[in-house]
Amino acid sequence: MQKKSIDSFFEKIEDHRHHNKLHKLIDVIIIAICGVIAGADTYEQIENFGKKRKKWLLKFLELPRGIPSHDTFGRIFERMNPNEFQNSFKQWIESVTERTKGQVIAIDGKTLRRSHDKSNDKKAIHMISAWASSNQVVLGQLKTKEKSNEITAIPYLLKLLDISGCIITIDAMGTQKKIAKTIIDKDGDYILAVKENHKALYSDTEIFFNQMERMQKEGYAFDEHTTVDGDHGRIETRKYVMTSDIDWLQGKENWPGLKSLGMVESIREIKGESSHEKRYYISSLECNAEKFGNAVRSHWGIENSVHWVLDIAFREDESRIRKGSAPENFAAIRHIALNLLRNNKTFKGSVKSKRLNAAMDTDYLEAVVFR
């Protein structure tokens, strides 16, 4: 990933400053990206990073008026059009990420807890993200007004992405006919979680799998796959079951592309105590329990590989950036930083360790951002 790659996408963003354009917009964006990669979490820390690394930054940027102040960073990110920034982000990721057939793309939401602004009666923003499990990168993101609006935001996010040949996994909030149709229309496949928000579908699916032995005797076919994982005294057995014999399912014709039902049965044993859980899914895939299981496990990875990392390594839930469009624009900066750190393999360690290494070693930071 060369500097001109970043320039060619992010320099297209419109500069909404009407006066006092002392600093080039692309310089501000790249300083922010570099600063966040190197451990900066606030505008003040980005300004301090810029001042400490000004000589290094001059290798890549013009900096006609030096390093912007923290107030300048704030004003620019507050006014920057988030849709333009998100679109530039998406186009850049598509240019540097190889999409493979059958790749799992997990869609999930996260609330930026301290992005609320009580003085302006502004609630904390909720972001939905698309995460490619095999590439370990965030492909795109979109702000919703509140969590319930994931239903309307997910189709829009899907329309922005190239999902042809991919498997889209979404939790129960996104199990909607319109979302299934959007995925099928874009030549993708889906695995959608089913919970009590679809009472009849959930009840029928639960009863069917609970009577699986009797159903098998009556000629219904099921494919099964089992995995066993264990560490630190924990043993977890997961059985994945899938069937394409769903002619009996009422209303199946209302779900575009629906071909199969799936169940995950989890038994967890910790220090002699055990817990048991069953989860149900609808899918447009042909019956293949192992493929189904791999996709479901990949979806669960978004919590550990994206949301948890953003909170622990980037302290996202503690961020008080809240004015204007800054919360969602800065969320995109964090995703860019996370993608770049994950893409570079020259230093092995956690994302937090990589950020610290980038702060101390400009050769490494240069390799992360500009190579």
C-alpha positions in Angstrom: 0.0 0.0 0.0 1.8 3.1 -1.2 1.2 6.7 -0.2 -0.2 7.5 -3.7 -2.8 4.8 -3.0 -4.0 6.7 0.0 -3.8 10.0 -1.7 -5.7 8.9 -4.7 -8.7 8.0 -2.6 -8.7 10.3 0.3 -7.7 13.5 -1.6 -11.1 13.3 -3.4 -12.9 14.2 -0.1 -14.4 17.7 -0.3 -12.9 20.3 2.0 -15.8 22.0 3.8 -13.7 24.7 5.4 -14.8 28.2 4.1 -11.8 30.0 5.2 -8.5 29.6 7.1 -7.4 26.7 4.9 -3.9 26.8 6.3 -3.3 23.1 6.1 -4.0 20.7 3.2 -6.9 18.3 4.0 -5.0 15.2 2.8 -2.1 16.2 5.2 -4.5 16.4 8.1 -6.0 13.0 7.3 -2.7 11.2 6.9 -1.3 12.8 10.1 -4.3 11.5 11.9 -4.0 8.0 10.5 -0.3 7.9 11.4 -0.9 9.3 14.8 -3.7 6.8 15.6 -1.5 4.0 14.4 1.3 5.2 16.7 -1.0 5.3 19.8 -2.8 8.7 19.6 -6.4 8.5 20.8 -7.3 12.3 21.0 -6.8 15.4 18.9 -4.2 16.7 21.4 -2.2 13.4 21.1 -2.4 13.6 17.3 -1.0 17.2 17.4 1.7 16.1 19.8 2.6 13.1 17.5 2.8 15.5 14.5 5.1 17.9 16.3 7.4 15.1 17.5 7.5 13.4 14.1 7.4 16.5 11.9 10.8 15.8 10.3 9.6 12.3 9.4 6.3 13.5 8.1 8.0 15.9 5.7 9.2 12.9 3.8 5.7 12.3 2.6 3.6 15.5 3.2 4.0 19.2 2.2 3.0 20.7 5.5 3.0 24.3 4.2 2.1 25.7 7.6 3.5 23.1 9.8 1.5 20.8 12.1 -2.2 21.6 12.6 -3.4 22.4 16.1 -5.7 20.0 17.9 -8.5 22.5 17.4 -7.9 22.3 13.6 -8.0 18.5 13.7 -11.3 18.7 15.6 -12.9 21.2 13.3 -12.0 19.3 10.2 -13.3 15.9 11.4 -16.5 17.5 12.8 -17.3 19.1 9.4 -16.0 16.4 7.1 -18.8 14.6 5.2 -18.9 11.1 6.8 -20.5 9.6 3.6 -17.6 10.9 1.5 -15.1 9.6 4.0 -16.7 6.2 4.3 -16.9 5.9 0.5 -13.2 6.7 0.2 -12.4 4.2 2.9 -14.4 1.5 1.1 -12.8 2.2 -2.3 -9.4 2.1 -0.8 -10.0 -1.2 1.0 -11.4 -2.7 -2.2 -8.2 -1.7 -4.0 -5.9 -3.4 -1.6 -7.9 -6.4 -0.4 -8.3 -9.6 -2.4 -11.9 -10.9 -2.3 -12.2 -14.7 -2.5 -15.2 -16.8 -3.4 -16.9 -18.2 -0.3 -15.4 -15.6 1.9 -17.4 -14.9 5.1 -18.3 -11.3 5.7 -19.7 -10.7 9.2 -22.1 -7.7 9.7 -22.4 -6.5 13.3 -23.0 -3.3 15.3 -21.2 -1.5 18.1 -22.2 1.5 20.1 -19.6 4.2 20.7 -20.6 4.6 24.4 -19.1 8.0 25.1 -20.0 9.6 21.8 -23.2 11.0 23.4 -23.5 14.8 24.0 -26.0 15.6 26.7 -25.7 19.3 26.3 -27.0 19.0 22.7 -29.4 16.0 23.5 -27.3 13.8 21.2 -27.3 10.0 21.9 -24.3 7.8 21.6 -23.9 6.7 18.0 -24.2 3.1 16.8 -22.0 1.9 14.0 -22.4 -1.3 11.9 -19.3 -2.8 10.3 -18.6 -5.4 7.6 -15.7 -7.6 8.5 -13.9 -10.0 6.1 -12.9 -13.0 8.2 -10.2 -14.4 5.9 -8.5 -11.1 5.3 -9.0 -9.9 8.8 -10.0 -6.4 7.6 -13.0 -4.1 8.0 -14.5 -3.6 4.6 -16.9 -0.8 5.4 -19.0 0.9 8.1 -22.1 3.0 8.5 -23.6 4.9 11.3 -27.2 4.2 12.4 -29.3 6.6 14.4 -29.9 3.9 17.1 -29.5 0.2 17.4 -32.9 -0.7 16.1 -32.1 1.1 12.8 -29.6 -1.6 11.9 -32.6 -3.0 10.0 -32.6 -0.1 7.6 -28.9 0.6 7.6 -27.7 -3.0 6.8 -29.2 -3.1 3.3 -27.5 0.3 2.5 -24.1 -1.0 3.7 -24.5 -4.2 1.7 -25.3 -2.1 -1.4 -22.0 -0.3 -1.0 -20.0 -3.5 -0.9 -19.0 -6.1 -3.5 -20.4 -9.3 -1.9 -20.7 -11.5 -5.0 -19.8 -15.1 -4.1 -19.5 -14.2 -0.4 -21.3 -15.6 2.6 -22.9 -12.8 4.7 -23.5 -13.6 8.4 -25.7 -11.4 10.6 -27.2 -11.8 14.0 -30.9 -11.9 14.7 -31.5 -8.1 14.4 -30.6 -8.4 10.7 -32.8 -11.4 10.0 -35.2 -9.5 7.7 -36.7 -10.4 4.3 -35.4 -7.2 2.8 -31.9 -7.9 3.9 -32.0 -11.4 2.6 -33.3 -10.1 -0.8 -30.5 -7.5 -0.9 -27.9 -10.2 -0.4 -29.4 -12.5 -3.0 -29.8 -9.7 -5.5 -26.1 -9.0 -5.2 -25.2 -12.6 -5.8 -24.2 -13.4 -2.2 -25.4 -16.0 0.2 -26.5 -15.6 3.8 -26.6 -17.2 7.2 -29.0 -15.3 9.4 -29.6 -16.0 13.1 -33.2 -16.7 14.2 -34.4 -15.7 17.6 -37.8 -14.9 19.2 -38.1 -11.7 17.2 -39.5 -14.0 14.5 -41.7 -16.1 16.9 -43.3 -18.5 14.4 -40.0 -19.1 12.4 -38.1 -19.6 15.7 -40.7 -21.9 17.2 -41.1 -24.1 14.1 -37.3 -24.4 13.7 -36.8 -25.2 17.4 -39.5 -27.9 17.4 -38.1 -29.4 14.1 -34.6 -29.8 15.4 -35.8 -31.0 18.8 -37.5 -33.9 17.0 -34.6 -34.6 14.7 -34.4 -38.3 15.6 -38.0 -38.8 14.7 -37.6 -36.7 11.5 -34.7 -38.9 10.4 -36.8 -42.0 10.8 -39.4 -40.3 8.6 -36.8 -39.8 5.9 -35.6 -36.3 6.5 -31.9 -35.8 5.8 -29.5 -34.0 8.2 -25.8 -33.2 7.8 -23.7 -33.0 11.0 -20.3 -31.7 12.0 -18.8 -31.6 15.5 -15.8 -29.6 16.9 -14.2 -29.8 20.3 -12.1 -26.9 21.7 -10.5 -26.6 25.1 -8.1 -24.4 27.1 -7.6 -23.3 30.7 -9.9 -25.9 32.0 -12.7 -25.2 29.5 -14.0 -27.8 27.1 -16.5 -26.7 24.5 -18.2 -29.2 22.2 -20.2 -27.7 19.3 -22.4 -29.8 17.0 -23.5 -28.1 13.7 -26.5 -29.6 12.1 -28.0 -28.5 8.7 -30.9 -29.7 6.6 -32.3 -28.8 3.2 -35.6 -30.7 3.8 -37.7 -27.6 4.5 -40.7 -28.0 2.3 -42.8 -28.2 5.5 -41.7 -24.7 6.7 -44.5 -22.3 6.5 -43.7 -19.0 4.9 -40.4 -20.2 3.4 -41.3 -18.7 0.1 -41.3 -15.2 1.6 -37.5 -15.5 2.3 -35.6 -14.9 -0.9 -33.1 -17.7 -1.6 -33.9 -19.7 1.5 -32.6 -23.3 1.0 -31.7 -24.6 4.5 -32.0 -24.5 8.2 -29.1 -24.8 10.7 -28.6 -25.4 14.3 -25.6 -25.0 16.6 -25.7 -27.0 19.8 -23.0 -25.9 22.3 -22.0 -27.8 25.5 -19.5 -25.9 27.6 -17.8 -27.6 30.6 -15.8 -25.5 33.1 -14.4 -27.0 36.3 -17.1 -29.7 36.4 -20.0 -27.4 35.6 -21.6 -27.5 32.3 -23.9 -25.3 30.2 -26.0 -26.1 27.2 -27.2 -23.8 24.4 -28.9 -24.1 21.0 -28.9 -21.5 18.3 -30.9 -21.6 15.0 -30.3 -20.1 11.6 -31.8 -19.8 8.1 -29.5 -19.9 5.1 -29.4 -19.7 1.3 -26.6 -22.3 1.2 -26.9 -25.9 0.2 -26.8 -28.4 3.1 -23.1 -28.6 4.3 -22.7 -28.6 8.1 -18.9 -28.2 8.1 -19.2 -25.1 5.8 -22.0 -23.8 7.9 -20.0 -24.3 11.1 -17.0 -22.5 9.7 -19.1 -19.5 8.7 -20.8 -19.3 12.1 -17.5 -19.4 13.9 -16.1 -16.7 11.6 -19.0 -14.4 12.5 -18.3 -14.8 16.2 -14.7 -13.6 15.4 -15.9 -10.1 14.8 -16.4 -9.5 18.5 -12.8 -10.6 19.4 -11.0 -9.4 16.2 -12.7 -6.0 15.8 -15.0 -4.8 18.7 -12.8 -6.1 21.5 -9.6 -4.8 19.9 -11.1 -1.4 19.3 -12.0 -1.2 23.0 -8.8 -2.6 24.4 -6.1 -1.5 21.9 -7.7 1.8 20.8 -9.8 2.6 23.9 -12.8 3.4 21.7 -15.4 3.1 24.4 -13.5 5.8 26.4 -13.3 8.3 23.5 -15.0 11.6 24.2 -14.9 12.7 20.6 -18.6 13.6 20.1 -19.1 16.9 18.1 -20.6 17.0 14.6 -19.6 14.1 12.4 -16.3 13.5 14.3 -17.4 10.3 16.1 -18.1 8.4 12.9 -15.2 9.9 11.0 -12.8 9.1 13.8 -14.3 5.6 14.0 -13.2 5.2 10.3 -9.7 6.4 11.2 -9.5 3.6 13.9 -10.7 1.0 11.3 -8.1 2.3 8.8 -5.4 2.0 11.5 -6.5 -1.5 12.5 -6.5 -2.7 8.9 -3.0 -1.3 8.2 -1.6 -2.8 11.4 -3.1 -6.2 10.6 -1.9 -6.0 7.0 1.7 -5.5 7.9 3.5 -8.7 9.0 7.0 -7.3 9.7 6.3 -7.2 13.5 4.6 -9.9 15.4 2.5 -9.1 18.4 -0.9 -7.8 19.5 -2.4 -4.7 18.0 -1.6 -2.8 21.1 2.0 -3.9 20.9 2.1 -2.9 17.2 0.8 0.6 18.1 3.6 1.0 20.7 6.2 -0.2 18.2 4.9 2.3 15.6 5.3 5.1 18.2 9.0 4.1 18.8 10.1 3.0 15.3 9.4 5.3 12.3 10.8 2.7 10.0 8.1 0.3 11.1 5.4 3.1 11.0 6.5 3.9 7.4 6.2 0.3 6.4 2.7 0.1 7.9 1.4 3.2 6.2 3.3 3.8 3.0 4.5 0.3 1.8 
